[in-house]
Amino acid sequence: MSRFRKSRREVPGLNTASLPDLIFTVLFFFMIVTHVRNSAVKVDYDPPKGSQIEKLANRSGATYIYIGRPAGLRGAGGDSAVCVQVNDRIVDMADIPKFIAAERSRMSAEKAQDMTVNLRADSATPMGIIEEVKRALRSAGALRVVYSAENAAK
């Protein structure tokens, strides 16, 4: 009888040999599809609404300029509270050509030639300030300017 005695069966161990491959595959997937923001926005802005909006095709040669009120001063009135942000820095109008020149020097020759400046202005920003920014861009030689807006259909 001792021959036919039932022995305890143990659950076989989990094979974890392919686990590192799976983890690295998921990691690479998230690295590829995640959009990384280049600059932290320090300006509160509510983009204007538009009906005929097109997406910017080539974002690699784009420089973003944010125009609006400093974060936390949304309700304050007056033109003195409006500020301009370029590359994580709040700058004066006179400093914009220097930043554009610095951006051009960091880009390759082809991208510098096709450089696009994307203006993201608050809908309540006075047009005079936007004109000053445009003059500063013109003096820097940045003639391709794109204005950002949200779709009015939302």
ABEGO torsion letter per residue (X at the ends): XAAABBBBBBBBBBBAAAAAAAAAAAAAAAAAABBBBABBBABBBBBBBBABBBBBABAAABBBBBBEBBBGAAABBEAAABBBBBGGBBBBAAAAAAAAAAAAAABBAAAAAABBBBBBBBAABBAAAAAAAAAAAAAAGBABBBBBBBBAAX
